[in-house]
Amino acid sequence: MTKKMIIFDTTLRDGEQSPGCSMNNIEKIEMAKQLERLRVNVIEAGFAAASPGDFASVKEVAETIKECSVASLARALKSDIDRSWEAIKNAKAPRIHTFIATSDIHMKYKLKMTPDQVKENAIAMVGYAKKYCSDIEFSAEDATRSDPYFLAELFEEVIKAGATTLNIPDTVGYTTPDEFYNFIMTIKEHTPSIHKAIISVHCHNDLGLAVANSLAAAKAGATQFECTINGIGERAGNAALEELVMIMDTRKDVYQLASDIRTEEIVRSSMLLTRITGVKVQPNKAIVGKNAFAHESGIHQHGMLNNKKTYEIMTPESVGLKANTMVLGKHSGKHAFEDKVKQLGYTLDKDDLGKAFAKFKDIADKKKEVYDRDIDAIISKESVQVPKTYTLTRFVINSGNTITSTASVTMKKGGKNIEKVSVGDGPIDAAFNAIQKIVGKKLKLEDYQLQSVTEGGDALGDALVKLSNGVGQIHVGRGLSTDVVEASIQAFINAVNKMIDQETD
């Protein structure tokens, strides 16, 4: 009999905590909407008590999302739980997710509490959270390095206090599949009321076993997977949602597991997260890597031509890689563009469609053909925006291998054009220096990347910059143009606008 798994997505919380993966509020809302389209069951929107910014983003996600439960993480503290409830109280289906560490090493060195004190605190805080809402998840941090008999005692009491989901996290990615299966079976055997709660697992990938451990847990009786898009997360990341889902879909004969996930939205979800964070997926990454459905070997190609099943155990279409022969170019009209946008799975309002179409026409004037990936890039850039404090008016570059590169950049702020000239080590560096003069800030360029969106000499240049202003916060900016210098300048300005928007929140 097939068992339905609950998919608890923590991309916006655990994923966003990983280095280089921070998102602003607008980006989190965009990502949350895509997770809703993907049909995850629970979105962990963040850690509301962590900062005013986290509280605001959790609150906005909770008030925006209608088809999923929305959870906020909280330590086993009244103040954290109060803050979480304040953020998610307007959600259609709110969940408070509270946790406390249970391993000897965490209790002794981090919490400085005895096991009895930890148990007493956990029971009290689950009961306290229960006064706010019925859906309460309790997590035993570092569970896999904890005493399973102690966990069984603790879980029995928190179930009585009102916990509806028990999470058994492999917080440091230490366990192995057989070990984890036996661990969960021991807990089940010694927790009389375990049938009253959902068993959840949250596996980290420090030893590359997050997905395997999650599947072993399901075999032992877990019915909720906690995971992230692209497997992002602290350190080596979390169990990858796309891998868990496609294993369930492809190997029903082995696992007899299913989910509500709309698998055709997997690639789009992965691409959106990549564009927001600027963190690329490795080419050979399972399911969503660019080589996952690529075949270069002559033997493989021969087999594929005769029967695709020779080298593909799932179809590209099943994860959202849809082939389309409709070619868009400069003579295409708005109706054809709108139809293509719908085929690609986007729903845009009239204003956003108009902006995307204007950008499309601008690019189509410079390219022979506009590919699906071009349109993906256009819409991803136009739909995840911040207020434009600065906009580019014009730029002039003077560069060569025998002269010092010089850039004259003019940007508009509040209806007024500001022009500055600067030199640099190449045209990009000179342009960046000129922009810094206009903005009047000393900015550090943490990273700069440039790649083509599609093939060909007229391909769109997709530029990414990561800027910091010396206080630790990194802001990611993107720019698109067939002119790589213009794409780079637009990316720098986009990052500056994000920085200013964050400072004014």
PAZA-981379 format. One record per residue (C-alpha): residue in one letter; x, y, z. Coordinates in pm, whole numbers, plus 32768, in hexadecimal, padded with zeros to 4 digits. Each point is the difference from the previous one (the first is absolute). Example, Ala and Ser with C-alpha at 12.3 -4.5 7.8 and 13.67 -1.06 7.14 Angstrom:
% PAZA-981379
A84CE7E3E830C
S808981587FBE
% end
This chain:
% PAZA-981379
M800080008000
T808881567F9A
K804880F08121
K7FD181787FCD
M812880CF807B
I7FDE81648082
I80FF80E67F5A
F807C810880F5
D80D580FA7F42
T80FD80C880C9
T80AD80B57EDE
L7F9981528092
R80817FAA815C
D81187EFE8010
G805980337E93
E800D8179801C
Q80E97FE2812D
S81137F657F2C
P812080E47F99
G7FB980C37EC0
C7E8E7FA37FF5
S7F61812C80AD
M7EC280907F65
N7F478147802D
N7E8B800B804E
I7F9480257E96
E80D37ED67F99
K7F787F2C811E
I7E9B804A7F96
E80537FA37E98
M80A07EBC8074
A7EDC7FB280E8
K7F09802D7EE1
Q80C97F0A7F2F
L80027F06811F
E7E878025800C
R7FEF7FB57E89
L80E17ED58041
R7EF97F8E8100
V80DA7FCA8130
N7F2C7FB98132
V80B580E080F9
I80DB81327FC5
E80E880538120
A800D81767FC0
G8117805480F2
F806780428166
A7F1D81238064
A80BC80548142
A815480157F53
S7FDF816A7F8A
P7EFE81067F9C
G80487FAC7E93
D7FC07E8C8036
F7EBE805180BB
A7F8680DC7EE1
S80497EF87EF7
V7F5A7EE780C7
K7ECE80DC8037
E7FE5805A7E90
V80287E977F8F
A7EF57F9580FB
E7F0E81067F7D
T80497FB37E91
I7FFC7E847FED
K7EA97F5A7FF5
E803B7E987F8F
C810C7F9080FA
S80367FFF8175
V80F7810D806C
A80EC7FBC8124
S80E880DA80CD
L81227F6F80C4
A801E80598171
R80EE7F9C8114
A7F587F6E8134
L7FD4815E808D
K7EBE80BE803F
S808881377F51
D80567F387EC4
I7EAF7F547FFD
D7F48814B8032
R80C2809A7EE1
S7FBC7ED57F1D
W7E8C800E8041
E7FF481767FC1
A80A37FBF7EAC
I7F297ED97F8F
K7EB1804280A9
N7F6380757EB8
A806E7ECA7F3F
K7EEE7F217F78
A80A67ED680AD
P810380768103
R80FE7F1B80A8
I80E980508122
H81427F357FED
T80BB8003814A
F81437F4C8054
I81037FB8810B
A81457F397FF3
T7FFA7EA28098
S815C7F6B7FCA
D80ED7FE8812A
I810180E27F57
H7EFF81107FB2
M7F567FEF8154
K814A801280BC
Y80C680FD7F33
K7EFA80D37F4C
L7ECC800080DB
K80B07FB6814B
M7EC67F47806A
T7FBE7EA5808D
P7F267F097F3E
D7EE7803480FD
Q801281797FCD
V7FF57FD37E85
K7ED47F1A801C
E7F4A80EF80EA
N804481287F1B
A7F917F467EC7
I7EB77F91809D
A7FB6815E8083
M804B80AE7EB7
V7F377F0C7F2A
G7EDD803D80ED
Y803981777FE8
A80037FF57E81
K7EC47F2E8000
K7F378124808A
Y803D80B67EB7
C7FB67EF57EFC
S7FB77E8E7FDA
D811F7FAA7F14
I813C7FE580D5
E81447F617F8C
F810B7FA580FD
S81687FBE7F98
A810F7F5780CF
E813780AD7F7D
D81267F137FC6
A7F127EDD8030
T80DE7EFB7F59
R8113803B8103
S7F027FED811C
D7F9C7ED980DD
P7ED27F647F4D
Y7F657F96814D
F801581648082
L7F6180797EBB
A7EE77F038025
E7FB38083815F
L800E81677F85
F7F2A7FBF7ECB
E7EF67F5180CF
E7FDE813280DE
V7FFF81067EEB
I7EF27F3C7F49
K7F308016813F
A804D8175800C
G7F7680317EA0
A81117FB87EFF
T7F697F817EBB
T81487FCC7F42
L81437F738092
N813980557F3D
I81317F208021
P811780C97F5C
D81577F837F9C
T807E815D804C
V816F7FC57FB0
G7FD37EF77EF1
Y80A47EF380D5
T7F1E7ED07FE6
T7FEC7EF17EF5
P7EC87F627F63
D7FFC7EB480BE
E805A80AF8144
F7EEF81067FD2
Y7EFA7EF67FB3
N80537F458141
F800D814780C6
I7E9F80627F97
M7F7A7EA1803B
T808B800A8164
I7F56814E8042
K7EB67F7E7F76
E800F7EC780D6
H802D80CC813F
T7F0E81207FBB
P7EA07F7D8048
S7F4D812F7F6A
I80D880177EC6
H7ED37FA57F26
K7F60814C805F
A811180CE7F58
I80A280217EAA
I816B7F8C7FFB
S80DA80F47F3E
V81707FF67FA0
H80ED811C7FAC
C81467F757F75
H813E80BF7FB6
N80F67F967EF5
D8153801680AC
L80537E997F98
G7F30800B7EC0
L7EF07F25809A
A7EE180F58039
V7F1A7F6B7EF8
A805B7E988053
N7FC9803E8174
S7EAF80A47FBA
L7F8D7ED37F37
A80737F128113
A7F3380CE80F7
A7ECC7FDF7F22
K802F7E888003
A80048013817D
G7EB980C18006
A804E81707FC5
T7EF680B27F34
Q8099815C7FDC
F813E805E7F45
E80A4814D8053
C80CA806D7ED2
T806D81227F22
I800E805B7E90
N81557FA77F6C
G805A7F6E8155
I807881528081
G8030802F8174
E8103802D810E
R81567F637FC3
A7FD27EEA7EFC
G7E8B80447FE7
N7EBE7F3D8034
A7F517EE07F56
A7FAA807C7EA2
L7E8980187FC2
E80227FB17E8E
E80C57EC28044
L7F0E7F7D8108
V7ED1804C7F28
M80887F657EC1
I807C7ECA80B9
M7E9E7FD28084
D7F72803C7EA5
T80F87F297F3E
R80287EE080F8
K7E9D7FCD807F
D80417E8D7FDC
V810B800E810F
Y7F8D810B80F6
Q7E8780137FC6
L80068170805E
A7F5081267F5D
S7FDA8179802E
D7F2581207F8E
I812480A47F48
R7FC2807B7E9D
T81447F767F72
E7FE980D37EC4
E8052813080DC
I81467F708085
V80F180957F02
R7F5481538010
S801F8000817B
S81717FAA7FE7
M8042810D7EFB
L7F4A810B80C9
L80C87FB38139
T814480087F39
R7FA881537F6C
I7F9F80938152
T81317F8780C1
G81027FF87EEA
V806B7EA7807C
K80237F1A7ED4
V7F997E957FF1
Q81207F187FA7
P7FD97F7A7E9B
N7FF07E95806F
K7F0280408116
A7EEB7EFB7FFF
I7EB3806C7F64
V804981767FD1
G816C800C7F8B
K802980737E98
N809D7EB07FA5
A7EEE7F3080A3
F7F557FCA7EB0
A812B80447F1B
H80A07EEE7F2E
E814E80367F53
S80917EA37FE5
G7FCC7F647EA9
I7F8D7EB7809E
H7F0280BB80D7
Q7F8780CE7EDB
H7FCE7EC77F2C
G7F367F5E8115
M7F2E813A8036
L7FAB80177E8F
N7F767E9F8007
N7F53800E8151
K801F81178103
K7FD57F08811A
T81587F717FB4
Y80A2812080BE
E7EE380C680A1
I7F477F74812D
M7F16812F8006
T7F9880F57EF3
P807C81677FF2
E7E92806B7FE5
S7FB07F5D8150
V80D9810280B6
G7FA0812B7F28
L80FA7FFB7EE2
K7F0180367EEA
A806D80017E94
N7F5381067F2C
T802F80467E8D
M7F5F81598008
V810D81007FAE
L7FD98164807B
G80B181257F5D
K7FE181727FC0
H7ECA7FD47F24
S7F3F7F46810E
G7ED780B0809C
K7F84801F8163
H7F057EE37FD9
A810E7F0A7F96
F80DE8077811C
E7EE77FDE80FF
D7FB47EA07F82
K816D7F9F8027
V800A80918160
K7ED27F2B8060
Q809C7ECA7F64
L8134803A80D6
G7F237FFE8137
Y7FFF8171805E
T7ECE80C88067
L804181757FD8
D7F188124803C
K7FD081047EEE
D811380E9807A
D81057EEF802F
L7FA77F6A7EAE
G802B81547F5D
K8157803280A1
A80717EA47F9C
F7F8280317E9B
A80B8814D7FE1
K81417F588073
F7FBF7EDF7F0E
K7FD780F17ED8
D813E80B38063
I80C07EB68002
A7F527F7F7EC5
D8086812E7F41
K815E7F898054
K7FD37E867FD0
K7F8A7F247EE2
E7F417F1880E7
V7F8B801F8168
Y80097EB280B5
D7F357F808124
R8129803480E6
D8014816C7F8F
I7E9580318065
D803D7F4D814A
A811E80F08042
I7F3281337F9F
I7EDA7FA480DE
S80D77F938126
K80B7814B7FF5
E7ECD80DB7FCE
S7F257F518102
V80F880058121
Q80448172801E
V8035810A8107
P7FB781777FED
K80EB80987F00
T80B1811680BB
Y80F880107EE0
T7FC87FB27E8F
L80FB7FFD7EE5
T7FE4811F7F07
R81357FC37F2B
F81697F91800B
V813580337F26
I81317F208018
N815B804B7F7A
S80D97ECA8017
G811B7F4C7F54
N813B7F398040
T80E181347FE3
I7F3280FF80C5
T7F6C801B815C
S7E917FA27FFC
T7F1681248042
A7E8A7FF98041
S7F06811C7FFE
V7EBC7F9280A6
T7EC080CC8023
M7EF37F8A80F2
K7EB08099805C
K7F9380348169
G7EBB80AE8053
G7FE180917EA2
K8161808E8003
N811F7F7A7F2B
I814F7FCF80AE
E81387FC57F2E
K81547F8B8078
V813F7F937F50
S80F97F058086
V81207F247F92
G80397E93804F
D80AC7EBD7FAA
G7F267FB97ED0
P7EAB80847F91
I7F337F4C810B
D80DC8075811F
A7FFB81667F7B
A7E847FFB7FE7
F7FDD7F728160
N80E481108088
A7F30810E7F56
I7EC07F728097
Q809C8005815B
K804D81717FD1
I7E9680467FA4
V7F777F398126
G80FB809980F1
K80457EB780B2
K81377F2E8021
L7F8B7EAD7F88
K80B87EB67FF7
L7FCE7F1E7ED3
E7FE97EA5809E
D7FBC7F447EBE
Y7FCB80417E8E
Q7F827EFF7F06
L7FA380167E92
Q7F657EF07F2A
S7F2B7FDD7ECB
V7E947FA2802B
T7FF17F497EB3
E80E87FA27EE6
G807680D67EDE
G80C081437FCD
D7EC880CE8049
A7FB57F4D8147
L7F8780C2812D
G8110804A80FB
D7F8F7FAF8162
A80D680C080F9
L80047FC98177
V80AB80D38109
K800E7FDA8179
L8041814180C0
S803C8049816F
N801C814C80B4
G80E27F8E8118
V7EF47F9580F8
G7FEC7E947F96
Q7EC180097F30
I80307F8C7E98
H7F1480787EF0
V7FD87F447EB7
G7FB980C27EBF
R7FB77F7F7EA2
G800080A27EAB
L7F9D7F867EA5
S806E80867EB0
T809E7F8F7EBB
D810F80FF805E
V80C87F61811B
V807B81508082
E7E9B80828017
A7F927EBC80AB
S8118802C80FE
I7FA6816B8045
Q7E8F7FA88028
A805D7EE980F3
F80D180F080D0
I7EE480FF8009
N7F057EEE805C
A80D97F9A812A
V8025816C806D
N7E8680307FF4
K7FCF7EC880D4
M80FC808180FB
I7F508150801A
D7EAB7F58801D
Q80817F21811A
E8095812C80B8
T7EB680BC7FF2
D7F297EDC807F
% end
